[in-house]
Amino acid sequence: MDLDTFYEVMYHASRALEKAELAPQRNQKLIRERHKAFEDAIRAIDAEVAKHERCRRKREDYFSDAAQFG
C-alpha cells in the first residue's frame, strides 16, 4: 500500500482532531473518536514502514550474498 494514502488519512484525522478540540466540552466523545482514528493511522503507517524496512534488508542481504559468489 502506498504510504501517501496513510499520510493523507493521518493529516485529515489530525485536522478533524484540531477542530473538535476547539469545540465545546460536549464534543469529548468526538474528540476520543478522532484520537482513535489518528492513532490507528499512525499504527498503520508504522506497520507499512516496518514492512518496507524488512524488504529492504532482505534485498540488501540477498545482493550482498550474491556479490560474494559472483
PQR file of N, CA, C, O and H, with PARSE charges and radii, in Angstrom:
ATOM      1  N   MET A   1       0.846  -1.183   0.000 -0.4000 1.5000
ATOM      2  CA  MET A   1       0.000   0.000   0.000 -0.0000 2.0000
ATOM      3  C   MET A   1       0.889   1.243   0.000  0.5500 1.7000
ATOM      4  O   MET A   1       1.978   1.243   0.574 -0.5500 1.4000
ATOM      5  N   ASP A   2       0.426   2.259  -0.628 -0.4000 1.5000
ATOM      6  CA  ASP A   2       1.163   3.498  -0.771 -0.0000 2.0000
ATOM      7  C   ASP A   2       1.156   4.279   0.543  0.5500 1.7000
ATOM      8  O   ASP A   2       0.106   4.469   1.156 -0.5500 1.4000
ATOM      9  H   ASP A   2      -0.458   2.260  -1.094  0.4000 1.0000
ATOM     10  N   LEU A   3       2.330   4.727   0.967 -0.4000 1.5000
ATOM     11  CA  LEU A   3       2.424   5.479   2.224 -0.0000 2.0000
ATOM     12  C   LEU A   3       1.714   6.820   2.133  0.5500 1.7000
ATOM     13  O   LEU A   3       1.258   7.344   3.150 -0.5500 1.4000
ATOM     14  H   LEU A   3       3.184   4.573   0.469  0.4000 1.0000
ATOM     15  N   ASP A   4       1.613   7.386   0.938 -0.4000 1.5000
ATOM     16  CA  ASP A   4       0.925   8.667   0.784 -0.0000 2.0000
ATOM     17  C   ASP A   4      -0.519   8.582   1.267  0.5500 1.7000
ATOM     18  O   ASP A   4      -1.042   9.539   1.838 -0.5500 1.4000
ATOM     19  H   ASP A   4       1.983   6.960   0.112  0.4000 1.0000
ATOM     20  N   THR A   5      -1.153   7.456   1.043 -0.4000 1.5000
ATOM     21  CA  THR A   5      -2.525   7.259   1.495 -0.0000 2.0000
ATOM     22  C   THR A   5      -2.592   7.335   3.013  0.5500 1.7000
ATOM     23  O   THR A   5      -3.485   7.979   3.565 -0.5500 1.4000
ATOM     24  H   THR A   5      -0.727   6.678   0.580  0.4000 1.0000
ATOM     25  N   PHE A   6      -1.656   6.684   3.689 -0.4000 1.5000
ATOM     26  CA  PHE A   6      -1.641   6.721   5.144 -0.0000 2.0000
ATOM     27  C   PHE A   6      -1.383   8.131   5.663  0.5500 1.7000
ATOM     28  O   PHE A   6      -2.026   8.578   6.612 -0.5500 1.4000
ATOM     29  H   PHE A   6      -0.931   6.161   3.240  0.4000 1.0000
ATOM     30  N   TYR A   7      -0.444   8.825   5.039 -0.4000 1.5000
ATOM     31  CA  TYR A   7      -0.161  10.188   5.472 -0.0000 2.0000
ATOM     32  C   TYR A   7      -1.372  11.097   5.263  0.5500 1.7000
ATOM     33  O   TYR A   7      -1.635  11.982   6.077 -0.5500 1.4000
ATOM     34  H   TYR A   7       0.079   8.463   4.268  0.4000 1.0000
ATOM     35  N   GLU A   8      -2.099  10.881   4.186 -0.4000 1.5000
ATOM     36  CA  GLU A   8      -3.301  11.681   3.929 -0.0000 2.0000
ATOM     37  C   GLU A   8      -4.361  11.410   4.998  0.5500 1.7000
ATOM     38  O   GLU A   8      -4.996  12.340   5.495 -0.5500 1.4000
ATOM     39  H   GLU A   8      -1.886  10.163   3.525  0.4000 1.0000
ATOM     40  N   VAL A   9      -4.549  10.142   5.348 -0.4000 1.5000
ATOM     41  CA  VAL A   9      -5.503   9.791   6.404 -0.0000 2.0000
ATOM     42  C   VAL A   9      -5.085  10.447   7.717  0.5500 1.7000
ATOM     43  O   VAL A   9      -5.914  11.001   8.439 -0.5500 1.4000
ATOM     44  H   VAL A   9      -4.033   9.387   4.944  0.4000 1.0000
ATOM     45  N   MET A  10      -3.796  10.376   8.014 -0.4000 1.5000
ATOM     46  CA  MET A  10      -3.298  10.978   9.252 -0.0000 2.0000
ATOM     47  C   MET A  10      -3.516  12.494   9.245  0.5500 1.7000
ATOM     48  O   MET A  10      -3.893  13.073  10.263 -0.5500 1.4000
ATOM     49  H   MET A  10      -3.123   9.926   7.428  0.4000 1.0000
ATOM     50  N   TYR A  11      -3.284  13.121   8.116 -0.4000 1.5000
ATOM     51  CA  TYR A  11      -3.478  14.567   8.013 -0.0000 2.0000
ATOM     52  C   TYR A  11      -4.941  14.930   8.279  0.5500 1.7000
ATOM     53  O   TYR A  11      -5.228  15.839   9.059 -0.5500 1.4000
ATOM     54  H   TYR A  11      -2.978  12.650   7.288  0.4000 1.0000
ATOM     55  N   HIS A  12      -5.856  14.222   7.632 -0.4000 1.5000
ATOM     56  CA  HIS A  12      -7.279  14.520   7.815 -0.0000 2.0000
ATOM     57  C   HIS A  12      -7.723  14.248   9.246  0.5500 1.7000
ATOM     58  O   HIS A  12      -8.527  14.995   9.804 -0.5500 1.4000
ATOM     59  H   HIS A  12      -5.623  13.484   6.998  0.4000 1.0000
ATOM     60  N   ALA A  13      -7.200  13.182   9.838 -0.4000 1.5000
ATOM     61  CA  ALA A  13      -7.551  12.866  11.227 -0.0000 2.0000
ATOM     62  C   ALA A  13      -7.038  13.955  12.163  0.5500 1.7000
ATOM     63  O   ALA A  13      -7.733  14.337  13.105 -0.5500 1.4000
ATOM     64  H   ALA A  13      -6.547  12.575   9.385  0.4000 1.0000
ATOM     65  N   SER A  14      -5.838  14.455  11.915 -0.4000 1.5000
ATOM     66  CA  SER A  14      -5.298  15.499  12.795 -0.0000 2.0000
ATOM     67  C   SER A  14      -6.054  16.811  12.622  0.5500 1.7000
ATOM     68  O   SER A  14      -6.270  17.532  13.596 -0.5500 1.4000
ATOM     69  H   SER A  14      -5.274  14.145  11.150  0.4000 1.0000
ATOM     70  N   ARG A  15      -6.458  17.126  11.398 -0.4000 1.5000
ATOM     71  CA  ARG A  15      -7.246  18.350  11.175 -0.0000 2.0000
ATOM     72  C   ARG A  15      -8.602  18.258  11.883  0.5500 1.7000
ATOM     73  O   ARG A  15      -9.048  19.219  12.510 -0.5500 1.4000
ATOM     74  H   ARG A  15      -6.283  16.541  10.607  0.4000 1.0000
ATOM     75  N   ALA A  16      -9.243  17.111  11.778 -0.4000 1.5000
ATOM     76  CA  ALA A  16     -10.535  16.909  12.443 -0.0000 2.0000
ATOM     77  C   ALA A  16     -10.366  16.972  13.953  0.5500 1.7000
ATOM     78  O   ALA A  16     -11.234  17.484  14.660 -0.5500 1.4000
ATOM     79  H   ALA A  16      -8.881  16.330  11.268  0.4000 1.0000
ATOM     80  N   LEU A  17      -9.260  16.458  14.438 -0.4000 1.5000
ATOM     81  CA  LEU A  17      -8.991  16.484  15.875 -0.0000 2.0000
ATOM     82  C   LEU A  17      -8.809  17.920  16.352  0.5500 1.7000
ATOM     83  O   LEU A  17      -9.326  18.293  17.406 -0.5500 1.4000
ATOM     84  H   LEU A  17      -8.555  16.043  13.864  0.4000 1.0000
ATOM     85  N   GLU A  18      -8.092  18.712  15.601 -0.4000 1.5000
ATOM     86  CA  GLU A  18      -7.906  20.123  15.959 -0.0000 2.0000
ATOM     87  C   GLU A  18      -9.244  20.851  16.030  0.5500 1.7000
ATOM     88  O   GLU A  18      -9.493  21.616  16.961 -0.5500 1.4000
ATOM     89  H   GLU A  18      -7.672  18.409  14.745  0.4000 1.0000
ATOM     90  N   LYS A  19     -10.096  20.611  15.052 -0.4000 1.5000
ATOM     91  CA  LYS A  19     -11.409  21.260  15.038 -0.0000 2.0000
ATOM     92  C   LYS A  19     -12.240  20.831  16.238  0.5500 1.7000
ATOM     93  O   LYS A  19     -12.899  21.658  16.866 -0.5500 1.4000
ATOM     94  H   LYS A  19      -9.894  19.989  14.295  0.4000 1.0000
ATOM     95  N   ALA A  20     -12.211  19.550  16.555 -0.4000 1.5000
ATOM     96  CA  ALA A  20     -13.007  19.035  17.674 -0.0000 2.0000
ATOM     97  C   ALA A  20     -12.504  19.576  19.003  0.5500 1.7000
ATOM     98  O   ALA A  20     -13.300  19.849  19.901 -0.5500 1.4000
ATOM     99  H   ALA A  20     -11.675  18.877  16.044  0.4000 1.0000
ATOM    100  N   GLU A  21     -11.190  19.736  19.138 -0.4000 1.5000
ATOM    101  CA  GLU A  21     -10.639  20.232  20.396 -0.0000 2.0000
ATOM    102  C   GLU A  21     -10.994  21.695  20.625  0.5500 1.7000
ATOM    103  O   GLU A  21     -11.015  22.161  21.764 -0.5500 1.4000
ATOM    104  H   GLU A  21     -10.543  19.515  18.408  0.4000 1.0000
ATOM    105  N   LEU A  22     -11.266  22.405  19.568 -0.4000 1.5000
ATOM    106  CA  LEU A  22     -11.657  23.809  19.710 -0.0000 2.0000
ATOM    107  C   LEU A  22     -13.140  23.955  20.050  0.5500 1.7000
ATOM    108  O   LEU A  22     -13.594  25.032  20.434 -0.5500 1.4000
ATOM    109  H   LEU A  22     -11.249  22.026  18.642  0.4000 1.0000
ATOM    110  N   ALA A  23     -13.881  22.871  19.905 -0.4000 1.5000
ATOM    111  CA  ALA A  23     -15.320  22.892  20.160 -0.0000 2.0000
ATOM    112  C   ALA A  23     -15.594  22.774  21.668  0.5500 1.7000
ATOM    113  O   ALA A  23     -14.687  22.465  22.441 -0.5500 1.4000
ATOM    114  H   ALA A  23     -13.512  21.996  19.592  0.4000 1.0000
ATOM    115  N   PRO A  24     -16.828  23.015  22.077 -0.5600 1.5000
ATOM    116  CA  PRO A  24     -17.182  22.928  23.498  0.2800 2.0000
ATOM    117  C   PRO A  24     -17.010  21.531  24.085  0.5500 1.7000
ATOM    118  O   PRO A  24     -16.758  20.569  23.361 -0.5500 1.4000
ATOM    119  N   GLN A  25     -17.146  21.435  25.371 -0.4000 1.5000
ATOM    120  CA  GLN A  25     -16.944  20.203  26.124 -0.0000 2.0000
ATOM    121  C   GLN A  25     -17.827  19.051  25.627  0.5500 1.7000
ATOM    122  O   GLN A  25     -17.433  17.889  25.737 -0.5500 1.4000
ATOM    123  H   GLN A  25     -17.351  22.217  25.959  0.4000 1.0000
ATOM    124  N   ARG A  26     -18.975  19.343  25.098 -0.4000 1.5000
ATOM    125  CA  ARG A  26     -19.893  18.282  24.685 -0.0000 2.0000
ATOM    126  C   ARG A  26     -19.325  17.418  23.560  0.5500 1.7000
ATOM    127  O   ARG A  26     -19.882  16.366  23.246 -0.5500 1.4000
ATOM    128  H   ARG A  26     -19.294  20.286  25.008  0.4000 1.0000
ATOM    129  N   ASN A  27     -18.259  17.842  22.974 -0.4000 1.5000
ATOM    130  CA  ASN A  27     -17.667  17.079  21.874 -0.0000 2.0000
ATOM    131  C   ASN A  27     -16.563  16.130  22.344  0.5500 1.7000
ATOM    132  O   ASN A  27     -15.752  15.681  21.533 -0.5500 1.4000
ATOM    133  H   ASN A  27     -17.807  18.696  23.230  0.4000 1.0000
ATOM    134  N   GLN A  28     -16.523  15.824  23.623 -0.4000 1.5000
ATOM    135  CA  GLN A  28     -15.468  14.943  24.125 -0.0000 2.0000
ATOM    136  C   GLN A  28     -15.507  13.559  23.478  0.5500 1.7000
ATOM    137  O   GLN A  28     -14.459  12.969  23.214 -0.5500 1.4000
ATOM    138  H   GLN A  28     -17.181  16.188  24.282  0.4000 1.0000
ATOM    139  N   LYS A  29     -16.703  13.042  23.224 -0.4000 1.5000
ATOM    140  CA  LYS A  29     -16.820  11.736  22.565 -0.0000 2.0000
ATOM    141  C   LYS A  29     -16.220  11.807  21.163  0.5500 1.7000
ATOM    142  O   LYS A  29     -15.498  10.904  20.741 -0.5500 1.4000
ATOM    143  H   LYS A  29     -17.554  13.522  23.439  0.4000 1.0000
ATOM    144  N   LEU A  30     -16.522  12.874  20.457 -0.4000 1.5000
ATOM    145  CA  LEU A  30     -15.978  13.068  19.120 -0.0000 2.0000
ATOM    146  C   LEU A  30     -14.454  13.175  19.170  0.5500 1.7000
ATOM    147  O   LEU A  30     -13.755  12.630  18.317 -0.5500 1.4000
ATOM    148  H   LEU A  30     -17.108  13.608  20.800  0.4000 1.0000
ATOM    149  N   ILE A  31     -13.958  13.875  20.166 -0.4000 1.5000
ATOM    150  CA  ILE A  31     -12.507  14.016  20.315 -0.0000 2.0000
ATOM    151  C   ILE A  31     -11.870  12.648  20.529  0.5500 1.7000
ATOM    152  O   ILE A  31     -10.846  12.343  19.918 -0.5500 1.4000
ATOM    153  H   ILE A  31     -14.526  14.318  20.860  0.4000 1.0000
ATOM    154  N   ARG A  32     -12.457  11.826  21.384 -0.4000 1.5000
ATOM    155  CA  ARG A  32     -11.912  10.485  21.618 -0.0000 2.0000
ATOM    156  C   ARG A  32     -11.923   9.661  20.320  0.5500 1.7000
ATOM    157  O   ARG A  32     -10.968   8.942  20.026 -0.5500 1.4000
ATOM    158  H   ARG A  32     -13.289  12.074  21.880  0.4000 1.0000
ATOM    159  N   GLU A  33     -13.003   9.774  19.559 -0.4000 1.5000
ATOM    160  CA  GLU A  33     -13.078   9.041  18.292 -0.0000 2.0000
ATOM    161  C   GLU A  33     -11.993   9.497  17.318  0.5500 1.7000
ATOM    162  O   GLU A  33     -11.372   8.687  16.629 -0.5500 1.4000
ATOM    163  H   GLU A  33     -13.779  10.358  19.798  0.4000 1.0000
ATOM    164  N   ARG A  34     -11.783  10.801  17.278 -0.4000 1.5000
ATOM    165  CA  ARG A  34     -10.756  11.333  16.364 -0.0000 2.0000
ATOM    166  C   ARG A  34      -9.356  10.930  16.822  0.5500 1.7000
ATOM    167  O   ARG A  34      -8.491  10.634  15.997 -0.5500 1.4000
ATOM    168  H   ARG A  34     -12.287  11.459  17.837  0.4000 1.0000
ATOM    169  N   HIS A  35      -9.134  10.920  18.136 -0.4000 1.5000
ATOM    170  CA  HIS A  35      -7.845  10.461  18.658 -0.0000 2.0000
ATOM    171  C   HIS A  35      -7.602   9.012  18.236  0.5500 1.7000
ATOM    172  O   HIS A  35      -6.500   8.650  17.824 -0.5500 1.4000
ATOM    173  H   HIS A  35      -9.836  11.160  18.806  0.4000 1.0000
ATOM    174  N   LYS A  36      -8.634   8.199  18.345 -0.4000 1.5000
ATOM    175  CA  LYS A  36      -8.508   6.792  17.972 -0.0000 2.0000
ATOM    176  C   LYS A  36      -8.190   6.659  16.480  0.5500 1.7000
ATOM    177  O   LYS A  36      -7.330   5.865  16.098 -0.5500 1.4000
ATOM    178  H   LYS A  36      -9.530   8.493  18.680  0.4000 1.0000
ATOM    179  N   ALA A  37      -8.876   7.428  15.643 -0.4000 1.5000
ATOM    180  CA  ALA A  37      -8.612   7.392  14.198 -0.0000 2.0000
ATOM    181  C   ALA A  37      -7.178   7.813  13.908  0.5500 1.7000
ATOM    182  O   ALA A  37      -6.506   7.220  13.064 -0.5500 1.4000
ATOM    183  H   ALA A  37      -9.575   8.073  15.953  0.4000 1.0000
ATOM    184  N   PHE A  38      -6.718   8.831  14.608 -0.4000 1.5000
ATOM    185  CA  PHE A  38      -5.351   9.317  14.418 -0.0000 2.0000
ATOM    186  C   PHE A  38      -4.350   8.238  14.844  0.5500 1.7000
ATOM    187  O   PHE A  38      -3.381   7.973  14.133 -0.5500 1.4000
ATOM    188  H   PHE A  38      -7.264   9.312  15.294  0.4000 1.0000
ATOM    189  N   GLU A  39      -4.584   7.621  16.001 -0.4000 1.5000
ATOM    190  CA  GLU A  39      -3.687   6.573  16.478 -0.0000 2.0000
ATOM    191  C   GLU A  39      -3.696   5.366  15.539  0.5500 1.7000
ATOM    192  O   GLU A  39      -2.654   4.750  15.312 -0.5500 1.4000
ATOM    193  H   GLU A  39      -5.371   7.836  16.579  0.4000 1.0000
ATOM    194  N   ASP A  40      -4.855   5.029  14.997 -0.4000 1.5000
ATOM    195  CA  ASP A  40      -4.940   3.926  14.039 -0.0000 2.0000
ATOM    196  C   ASP A  40      -4.127   4.226  12.783  0.5500 1.7000
ATOM    197  O   ASP A  40      -3.448   3.350  12.246 -0.5500 1.4000
ATOM    198  H   ASP A  40      -5.701   5.529  15.181  0.4000 1.0000
ATOM    199  N   ALA A  41      -4.203   5.469  12.324 -0.4000 1.5000
ATOM    200  CA  ALA A  41      -3.429   5.869  11.141 -0.0000 2.0000
ATOM    201  C   ALA A  41      -1.934   5.784  11.426  0.5500 1.7000
ATOM    202  O   ALA A  41      -1.162   5.340  10.576 -0.5500 1.4000
ATOM    203  H   ALA A  41      -4.754   6.181  12.760  0.4000 1.0000
ATOM    204  N   ILE A  42      -1.526   6.206  12.614 -0.4000 1.5000
ATOM    205  CA  ILE A  42      -0.104   6.135  12.993 -0.0000 2.0000
ATOM    206  C   ILE A  42       0.364   4.672  13.014  0.5500 1.7000
ATOM    207  O   ILE A  42       1.435   4.347  12.503 -0.5500 1.4000
ATOM    208  H   ILE A  42      -2.152   6.567  13.305  0.4000 1.0000
ATOM    209  N   ARG A  43      -0.453   3.801  13.611 -0.4000 1.5000
ATOM    210  CA  ARG A  43      -0.081   2.383  13.664 -0.0000 2.0000
ATOM    211  C   ARG A  43       0.013   1.789  12.260  0.5500 1.7000
ATOM    212  O   ARG A  43       0.903   0.985  11.987 -0.5500 1.4000
ATOM    213  H   ARG A  43      -1.323   4.065  14.026  0.4000 1.0000
ATOM    214  N   ALA A  44      -0.884   2.174  11.380 -0.4000 1.5000
ATOM    215  CA  ALA A  44      -0.857   1.666  10.007 -0.0000 2.0000
ATOM    216  C   ALA A  44       0.404   2.130   9.287  0.5500 1.7000
ATOM    217  O   ALA A  44       1.030   1.360   8.559 -0.5500 1.4000
ATOM    218  H   ALA A  44      -1.608   2.827  11.602  0.4000 1.0000
ATOM    219  N   ILE A  45       0.772   3.387   9.492 -0.4000 1.5000
ATOM    220  CA  ILE A  45       1.997   3.909   8.871 -0.0000 2.0000
ATOM    221  C   ILE A  45       3.215   3.174   9.419  0.5500 1.7000
ATOM    222  O   ILE A  45       4.094   2.772   8.656 -0.5500 1.4000
ATOM    223  H   ILE A  45       0.263   4.013  10.083  0.4000 1.0000
ATOM    224  N   ASP A  46       3.269   2.997  10.739 -0.4000 1.5000
ATOM    225  CA  ASP A  46       4.395   2.284  11.347 -0.0000 2.0000
ATOM    226  C   ASP A  46       4.525   0.875  10.796  0.5500 1.7000
ATOM    227  O   ASP A  46       5.631   0.418  10.508 -0.5500 1.4000
ATOM    228  H   ASP A  46       2.555   3.324  11.358  0.4000 1.0000
ATOM    229  N   ALA A  47       3.398   0.181  10.647 -0.4000 1.5000
ATOM    230  CA  ALA A  47       3.428  -1.189  10.121 -0.0000 2.0000
ATOM    231  C   ALA A  47       3.919  -1.208   8.683  0.5500 1.7000
ATOM    232  O   ALA A  47       4.707  -2.074   8.303 -0.5500 1.4000
ATOM    233  H   ALA A  47       2.500   0.553  10.881  0.4000 1.0000
ATOM    234  N   GLU A  48       3.460  -0.263   7.892 -0.4000 1.5000
ATOM    235  CA  GLU A  48       3.860  -0.208   6.482 -0.0000 2.0000
ATOM    236  C   GLU A  48       5.351   0.119   6.357  0.5500 1.7000
ATOM    237  O   GLU A  48       6.050  -0.471   5.533 -0.5500 1.4000
ATOM    238  H   GLU A  48       2.821   0.440   8.201  0.4000 1.0000
ATOM    239  N   VAL A  49       5.830   1.048   7.163 -0.4000 1.5000
ATOM    240  CA  VAL A  49       7.254   1.400   7.140 -0.0000 2.0000
ATOM    241  C   VAL A  49       8.095   0.199   7.565  0.5500 1.7000
ATOM    242  O   VAL A  49       9.125  -0.085   6.955 -0.5500 1.4000
ATOM    243  H   VAL A  49       5.262   1.528   7.832  0.4000 1.0000
ATOM    244  N   ALA A  50       7.660  -0.506   8.608 -0.4000 1.5000
ATOM    245  CA  ALA A  50       8.397  -1.683   9.071 -0.0000 2.0000
ATOM    246  C   ALA A  50       8.460  -2.738   7.983  0.5500 1.7000
ATOM    247  O   ALA A  50       9.494  -3.380   7.797 -0.5500 1.4000
ATOM    248  H   ALA A  50       6.823  -0.275   9.104  0.4000 1.0000
ATOM    249  N   LYS A  51       7.353  -2.923   7.258 -0.4000 1.5000
ATOM    250  CA  LYS A  51       7.323  -3.906   6.169 -0.0000 2.0000
ATOM    251  C   LYS A  51       8.329  -3.527   5.086  0.5500 1.7000
ATOM    252  O   LYS A  51       9.045  -4.386   4.571 -0.5500 1.4000
ATOM    253  H   LYS A  51       6.513  -2.402   7.409  0.4000 1.0000
ATOM    254  N   HIS A  52       8.383  -2.247   4.744 -0.4000 1.5000
ATOM    255  CA  HIS A  52       9.329  -1.788   3.730 -0.0000 2.0000
ATOM    256  C   HIS A  52      10.767  -1.953   4.212  0.5500 1.7000
ATOM    257  O   HIS A  52      11.652  -2.304   3.432 -0.5500 1.4000
ATOM    258  H   HIS A  52       7.802  -1.549   5.162  0.4000 1.0000
ATOM    259  N   GLU A  53      10.995  -1.701   5.493 -0.4000 1.5000
ATOM    260  CA  GLU A  53      12.345  -1.870   6.042 -0.0000 2.0000
ATOM    261  C   GLU A  53      12.785  -3.330   5.982  0.5500 1.7000
ATOM    262  O   GLU A  53      13.928  -3.619   5.629 -0.5500 1.4000
ATOM    263  H   GLU A  53      10.276  -1.416   6.126  0.4000 1.0000
ATOM    264  N   ARG A  54      11.877  -4.258   6.328 -0.4000 1.5000
ATOM    265  CA  ARG A  54      12.211  -5.685   6.259 -0.0000 2.0000
ATOM    266  C   ARG A  54      12.541  -6.078   4.831  0.5500 1.7000
ATOM    267  O   ARG A  54      13.498  -6.817   4.598 -0.5500 1.4000
ATOM    268  H   ARG A  54      10.948  -4.023   6.615  0.4000 1.0000
ATOM    269  N   CYS A  55      11.761  -5.594   3.872 -0.4000 1.5000
ATOM    270  CA  CYS A  55      12.013  -5.907   2.461 -0.0000 2.0000
ATOM    271  C   CYS A  55      13.355  -5.346   2.023  0.5500 1.7000
ATOM    272  O   CYS A  55      14.104  -6.008   1.304 -0.5500 1.4000
ATOM    273  H   CYS A  55      10.984  -4.994   4.062  0.4000 1.0000
ATOM    274  N   ARG A  56      13.659  -4.135   2.450 -0.4000 1.5000
ATOM    275  CA  ARG A  56      14.932  -3.504   2.077 -0.0000 2.0000
ATOM    276  C   ARG A  56      16.106  -4.320   2.623  0.5500 1.7000
ATOM    277  O   ARG A  56      17.085  -4.567   1.919 -0.5500 1.4000
ATOM    278  H   ARG A  56      13.051  -3.597   3.034  0.4000 1.0000
ATOM    279  N   ARG A  57      15.991  -4.737   3.897 -0.4000 1.5000
ATOM    280  CA  ARG A  57      17.069  -5.522   4.499 -0.0000 2.0000
ATOM    281  C   ARG A  57      17.241  -6.867   3.798  0.5500 1.7000
ATOM    282  O   ARG A  57      18.367  -7.302   3.555 -0.5500 1.4000
ATOM    283  H   ARG A  57      15.195  -4.537   4.469  0.4000 1.0000
ATOM    284  N   LYS A  58      16.132  -7.523   3.472 -0.4000 1.5000
ATOM    285  CA  LYS A  58      16.216  -8.803   2.772 -0.0000 2.0000
ATOM    286  C   LYS A  58      16.873  -8.629   1.410  0.5500 1.7000
ATOM    287  O   LYS A  58      17.699  -9.447   1.004 -0.5500 1.4000
ATOM    288  H   LYS A  58      15.217  -7.170   3.670  0.4000 1.0000
ATOM    289  N   ARG A  59      16.502  -7.556   0.703 -0.4000 1.5000
ATOM    290  CA  ARG A  59      17.074  -7.285  -0.612 -0.0000 2.0000
ATOM    291  C   ARG A  59      18.573  -7.020  -0.482  0.5500 1.7000
ATOM    292  O   ARG A  59      19.366  -7.532  -1.272 -0.5500 1.4000
ATOM    293  H   ARG A  59      15.831  -6.892   1.033  0.4000 1.0000
ATOM    294  N   GLU A  60      18.962  -6.218   0.515 -0.4000 1.5000
ATOM    295  CA  GLU A  60      20.384  -5.929   0.707 -0.0000 2.0000
ATOM    296  C   GLU A  60      21.155  -7.194   1.061  0.5500 1.7000
ATOM    297  O   GLU A  60      22.255  -7.414   0.554 -0.5500 1.4000
ATOM    298  H   GLU A  60      18.318  -5.802   1.157  0.4000 1.0000
ATOM    299  N   ASP A  61      20.583  -8.028   1.929 -0.4000 1.5000
ATOM    300  CA  ASP A  61      21.245  -9.282   2.300 -0.0000 2.0000
ATOM    301  C   ASP A  61      21.397 -10.192   1.087  0.5500 1.7000
ATOM    302  O   ASP A  61      22.451 -10.794   0.886 -0.5500 1.4000
ATOM    303  H   ASP A  61      19.690  -7.850   2.341  0.4000 1.0000
ATOM    304  N   TYR A  62      20.355 -10.292   0.287 -0.4000 1.5000
ATOM    305  CA  TYR A  62      20.384 -11.154  -0.894 -0.0000 2.0000
ATOM    306  C   TYR A  62      21.485 -10.706  -1.851  0.5500 1.7000
ATOM    307  O   TYR A  62      22.280 -11.520  -2.321 -0.5500 1.4000
ATOM    308  H   TYR A  62      19.498  -9.803   0.450  0.4000 1.0000
ATOM    309  N   PHE A  63      21.525  -9.403  -2.137 -0.4000 1.5000
ATOM    310  CA  PHE A  63      22.502  -8.931  -3.108 -0.0000 2.0000
ATOM    311  C   PHE A  63      23.914  -8.942  -2.540  0.5500 1.7000
ATOM    312  O   PHE A  63      24.869  -9.133  -3.292 -0.5500 1.4000
ATOM    313  H   PHE A  63      20.879  -8.742  -1.756  0.4000 1.0000
ATOM    314  N   SER A  64      24.072  -8.747  -1.255 -0.4000 1.5000
ATOM    315  CA  SER A  64      25.420  -8.819  -0.689 -0.0000 2.0000
ATOM    316  C   SER A  64      25.917 -10.269  -0.708  0.5500 1.7000
ATOM    317  O   SER A  64      27.100 -10.512  -0.942 -0.5500 1.4000
ATOM    318  H   SER A  64      23.296  -8.593  -0.643  0.4000 1.0000
ATOM    319  N   ASP A  65      25.011 -11.246  -0.460 -0.4000 1.5000
ATOM    320  CA  ASP A  65      25.385 -12.657  -0.551 -0.0000 2.0000
ATOM    321  C   ASP A  65      25.696 -13.037  -1.993  0.5500 1.7000
ATOM    322  O   ASP A  65      26.654 -13.765  -2.253 -0.5500 1.4000
ATOM    323  H   ASP A  65      24.050 -11.049  -0.270  0.4000 1.0000
ATOM    324  N   ALA A  66      24.891 -12.547  -2.928 -0.4000 1.5000
ATOM    325  CA  ALA A  66      25.097 -12.854  -4.339 -0.0000 2.0000
ATOM    326  C   ALA A  66      26.423 -12.269  -4.822  0.5500 1.7000
ATOM    327  O   ALA A  66      27.094 -12.877  -5.656 -0.5500 1.4000
ATOM    328  H   ALA A  66      24.113 -11.955  -2.716  0.4000 1.0000
ATOM    329  N   ALA A  67      26.803 -11.119  -4.321 -0.4000 1.5000
ATOM    330  CA  ALA A  67      28.052 -10.486  -4.738 -0.0000 2.0000
ATOM    331  C   ALA A  67      29.259 -11.319  -4.304  0.5500 1.7000
ATOM    332  O   ALA A  67      30.286 -11.318  -4.982 -0.5500 1.4000
ATOM    333  H   ALA A  67      26.258 -10.625  -3.644  0.4000 1.0000
ATOM    334  N   GLN A  68      29.145 -12.024  -3.188 -0.4000 1.5000
ATOM    335  CA  GLN A  68      30.250 -12.845  -2.708 -0.0000 2.0000
ATOM    336  C   GLN A  68      30.526 -14.016  -3.647  0.5500 1.7000
ATOM    337  O   GLN A  68      31.666 -14.457  -3.788 -0.5500 1.4000
ATOM    338  H   GLN A  68      28.311 -12.025  -2.637  0.4000 1.0000
ATOM    339  N   PHE A  69      29.458 -14.517  -4.293 -0.4000 1.5000
ATOM    340  CA  PHE A  69      29.608 -15.688  -5.155 -0.0000 2.0000
ATOM    341  C   PHE A  69      29.696 -15.319  -6.626  0.5500 1.7000
ATOM    342  O   PHE A  69      29.861 -16.189  -7.481 -0.5500 1.4000
ATOM    343  H   PHE A  69      28.532 -14.158  -4.179  0.4000 1.0000
ATOM    344  N   GLY A  70      29.586 -14.028  -6.922 -0.4000 1.5000
ATOM    345  CA  GLY A  70      29.557 -13.584  -8.307 -0.0000 2.0000
ATOM    346  C   GLY A  70      30.885 -13.537  -8.896  0.5500 1.7000
ATOM    347  O   GLY A  70      31.029 -13.180 -10.065 -0.5500 1.4000
ATOM    348  H   GLY A  70      29.452 -13.321  -6.227  0.4000 1.0000
TER
END
